[in-house]
Amino acid sequence: MKNNQAIAQELIGALDQGGTVPSFVSRHPAFGWDEAYAVAAEIVKLRRGRGERTVGRKIGFTNRNIWAEYGATAPIWAYVYDRTLVHAASGRATVSLKGSARPRLEPEIAFKLKTPLAADARDPARVLEAIEWLAPSFEIVDCHFDEWKFKSADSAADFALHWRLIVGPPRSFSRSDIAGLVSQLRDCRVTLSKNGAVADSGVGANALGHPAGALAHLADVLSRQPAFEPLAAGEIITTGTLTAALPIKPGEKWSSRYEGLSGVSGIELTITP
């Protein structure tokens, strides 16, 4: 089997060129979760080494409704970088797909941490005590394997499929808001539209039962991965798609609408070449 650094460099090359590589699991049947995250750790070193700064994380495959489509067996995660983060403070953004391979769009809920999150923080209310703000988000996911065909460990190594994160207007809240937010985040509904027509919809509970629960899951996973830093204050974490992940292409206009989540509207996204 290739060493982890060589596999990491192969994936960085695919990322930079918008290309694809053969499945690592197919080439190396022993390539599993441990190997995938060892590659991910090498990728972080390489990206930081060329000046990219980690600013948060993405959690993927928290929506079990889509597992069968991708052959997923568990959630995955990866870092978000300064070059992959887009702020849409006005609720509008334009993103070029230049450099992507097979991009798809996911409407999500993102959080910014104001304090580190303990690994044993399971209760959503306790998780929200560590949050500075929440926001609607779009993640553009991308796959560097042909036709989105991969094994679970492949997807974890492949940047957990992260390409861009677009974060909409943040909504701050106080401690007194938390009790109400727990149910709102679980029960809120998001509608995803393309060129004005509804393309799909979902609910907050699609993210591992609760978006804050998805964040708690990540904190727990990181407690068993010493190669990576634990979650820290200031990080932005997006918690997984609430709908299907839908293919996107230049010339399209996408929008999300959130209902039942006080103070949160949505994002309008224009896709360019």
C-alpha atoms as one frame of an Amber mdcrd trajectory, in Angstrom:
protein
   0.000   0.000   0.000   1.168   3.512  -0.671   2.139   5.421   2.415  -0.284
   7.931   3.838   1.650  10.947   2.626   1.677   9.673  -0.959  -2.094   9.119
  -0.889  -2.564  12.580   0.611  -0.490  14.112  -2.182  -2.533  12.204  -4.771
  -5.739  13.663  -3.349  -4.281  17.171  -3.149  -3.406  16.821  -6.817  -6.983
  15.821  -7.647  -8.276  18.762  -5.605  -6.019  21.247  -7.365  -6.812  19.923
 -10.848 -10.518  19.173 -10.366  -9.722  15.593 -11.319 -10.511  12.106 -10.090
  -8.560   9.162  -8.708  -9.361   5.456  -8.413 -10.870   4.250  -5.138  -8.229
   3.595  -2.507 -10.277   0.784  -0.980 -10.475  -0.921  -4.372  -6.716  -0.641
  -4.772  -5.912  -1.474  -1.159  -8.617  -3.606   0.518  -7.092  -2.991   3.950
  -7.735   0.760   3.599 -10.237   1.471   6.383 -11.289   4.257   8.746  -7.942
   4.437  10.567  -6.028   4.681   7.309  -8.458   7.269   5.940  -8.017   9.609
   8.882  -4.263   9.056   8.883  -4.371  10.331   5.286  -6.617  13.195   6.405
  -4.005  14.182   9.007  -1.345  14.282   6.279  -3.644  16.404   4.115  -3.990
  18.950   6.934  -0.197  19.196   7.195   0.149  19.668   3.442  -2.569  22.297
   3.204  -1.322  24.224   6.215   2.187  23.947   4.801   1.148  25.809   1.678
  -0.527  28.588   3.633  -4.106  27.415   4.061  -5.559  28.129   7.492  -8.081
  25.858   9.206 -11.127  27.820  10.386 -13.630  25.114  11.256 -14.964  21.676
  10.346 -17.641  20.028   8.252 -19.567  16.964   9.307 -20.825  14.769   6.513
 -23.264  11.891   6.190 -25.241  12.924   9.263 -28.387  12.479   7.161 -29.034
   8.733   7.215 -31.724   9.179   4.541 -28.972   9.455   1.930 -26.674   6.676
   3.154 -27.985   4.061   0.747 -27.370   6.345  -2.258 -23.676   6.701  -1.397
 -22.992   3.468   0.438 -22.248   5.466   3.583 -21.985   3.644   6.903 -21.193
   6.452   9.366 -20.712  10.225   9.551 -17.406  11.670   8.366 -15.656  14.974
   9.029 -12.907  17.239   7.690 -11.506  20.712   8.188 -12.871  23.861   6.577
 -10.164  26.288   5.401  -9.988  30.035   4.937  -9.898  29.464   1.175 -13.019
  27.233   1.260 -15.164  29.468   3.505 -17.497  32.077   1.979 -19.419  34.534
   4.166 -22.827  35.566   2.807 -23.641  38.103   5.504 -26.346  39.678   3.327
 -27.875  36.284   2.593 -26.548  36.333  -0.982 -23.404  34.884  -2.506 -21.868
  34.049  -5.875 -19.540  31.084  -6.188 -17.507  29.929  -9.177 -17.246  26.185
  -9.770 -13.797  26.557 -11.323 -11.589  23.787 -10.005 -14.413  21.522  -8.880
 -14.899  17.988 -10.172 -18.496  16.860  -9.557 -20.054  19.454  -7.226 -23.313
  19.055  -5.363 -25.170  21.407  -3.027 -26.399  20.796   0.514 -28.446  23.108
   2.785 -27.237  22.862   6.365 -27.114  24.580   9.760 -23.782  25.956  10.923
 -22.576  26.933  14.382 -19.724  29.109  15.631 -18.175  28.018  18.917 -17.587
  30.592  21.634 -15.986  28.035  23.978 -14.404  24.614  23.464 -16.916  21.767
  23.399 -16.417  18.913  25.842 -16.380  15.400  24.403 -19.127  14.311  26.822
 -21.545  17.118  25.868 -24.440  15.004  24.627 -27.486  17.096  25.503 -28.363
  19.658  22.766 -29.022  22.352  25.367 -25.534  21.872  26.810 -24.032  22.004
  23.333 -25.838  25.270  22.588 -24.310  26.832  25.708 -20.968  26.663  23.863
 -22.322  28.333  20.707 -21.818  32.009  19.769 -24.220  31.951  16.819 -26.010
  29.715  14.368 -26.576  30.364  10.674 -28.053  28.885   7.534 -25.346  27.389
   5.363 -24.748  25.813   1.999 -21.989  23.293   1.609 -20.741  22.540  -1.853
 -19.492  18.977  -1.692 -17.280  17.455  -4.339 -16.083  13.951  -5.101 -12.722
  13.000  -6.567 -13.865   9.502  -7.524 -15.634   8.721 -10.794 -19.424   9.044
 -10.752 -19.521   9.540  -6.986 -18.641   5.863  -6.523 -16.565   5.170  -3.422
 -16.358   3.249  -0.170 -16.876   4.921   3.207 -13.166   5.146   3.991 -12.532
   6.706   0.567 -14.962   9.527   1.342 -13.326  10.276   4.682  -9.921  10.574
   3.043 -11.308  12.686   0.192 -11.601  15.823   2.343 -14.875  14.299   3.647
 -16.131  15.583   0.269 -15.772  19.229   1.378 -15.181  21.870  -1.294 -16.839
  25.145  -0.186 -18.896  26.319   2.779 -21.191  29.325   2.339 -22.393  30.720
   5.665 -25.419  32.999   5.720 -26.461  35.720   8.177 -25.605  34.614  11.720
 -28.210  34.586  14.464 -26.857  35.198  17.974 -28.848  34.096  20.978 -28.821
  34.307  24.751 -28.929  31.590  27.371 -32.635  32.242  27.873 -33.251  31.365
  24.203 -31.690  27.929  24.411 -34.696  25.951  25.629 -36.779  27.148  22.687
 -33.956  26.694  20.198 -33.534  23.036  21.114 -36.932  22.163  19.693 -36.730
  24.692  16.854 -33.462  23.286  15.544 -34.839  19.758  15.657 -38.190  20.538
  14.046 -37.378  23.362  11.617 -37.998  22.762   7.933 -35.684  23.759   5.093
 -36.724  24.034   1.466 -34.098  23.921  -1.280 -35.010  25.539  -4.613 -33.312
  25.735  -8.013 -34.169  28.624 -10.316 -37.273  29.304  -8.230 -38.631  25.745
  -8.271 -38.603  23.554  -5.156 -35.997  20.808  -5.550 -36.170  19.114  -2.134
 -36.965  19.718   1.524 -35.966  18.357   4.906 -35.997  18.934   8.656 -33.409
  19.730  11.296 -33.697  16.265  12.784 -32.189  14.826   9.596 -28.770  15.788
  10.994 -28.254  12.837  13.369 -31.546  13.603  15.098 -30.511  17.181  15.963
 -27.904  19.585  14.501 -26.451  20.166  17.973 -26.323  16.401  18.406 -24.244
  16.168  15.227 -21.812  18.666  16.738 -21.670  16.597  19.932 -20.938  13.516
  17.837 -17.951  15.276  16.258 -16.571  16.309  19.650 -16.800  12.685  20.775
 -15.109  11.353  17.642 -12.254  13.853  17.998 -11.652  12.690  21.574 -10.547
   9.375  20.045  -8.440  10.910  17.260  -5.296  12.324  18.882  -3.837  13.305
  15.497  -6.338  16.198  15.359  -6.998  19.172  17.623 -10.222  19.152  19.687
 -12.915  21.671  18.801 -11.882  25.185  19.835 -13.497  28.576  20.342 -13.945
  30.496  17.107 -14.421  27.471  14.871 -17.325  27.339  12.420 -18.876  23.895
  12.089 -21.526  22.889   9.587 -23.562  19.909  10.670 -24.629  18.030   7.539
 -27.223  18.211   4.811 -30.908  18.328   5.664 -31.958  17.310   2.116 -30.524
  15.263  -0.702 -27.230  16.547  -2.124 -28.111  17.864  -5.577 -25.827  18.381
  -8.598 -25.131  21.998  -9.513 -23.781  23.736 -12.607 -22.969  27.270 -13.796
 -25.894  29.533 -14.598 -28.130  28.178 -11.858 -29.567  30.117  -8.930 -30.224
  28.186  -5.745 -31.942  29.275  -2.558 -32.799  27.880   0.834 -35.702  28.799
   3.078 -35.904  27.898   6.759 -39.243  27.716   8.538 -39.720  27.322  12.260
 -36.257  28.558  13.196 -36.597  32.018  14.681 -34.294  34.668  13.218 -33.018
  32.449  10.402 -34.090  32.960   6.797 -31.939  31.420   4.081 -29.339  31.957
   1.386 -29.492  32.866  -2.295 -26.599  31.411  -4.252 -25.611  32.164  -7.837
 -23.384  29.586  -9.542 -20.838  30.773 -12.112 -18.244  28.938 -14.255
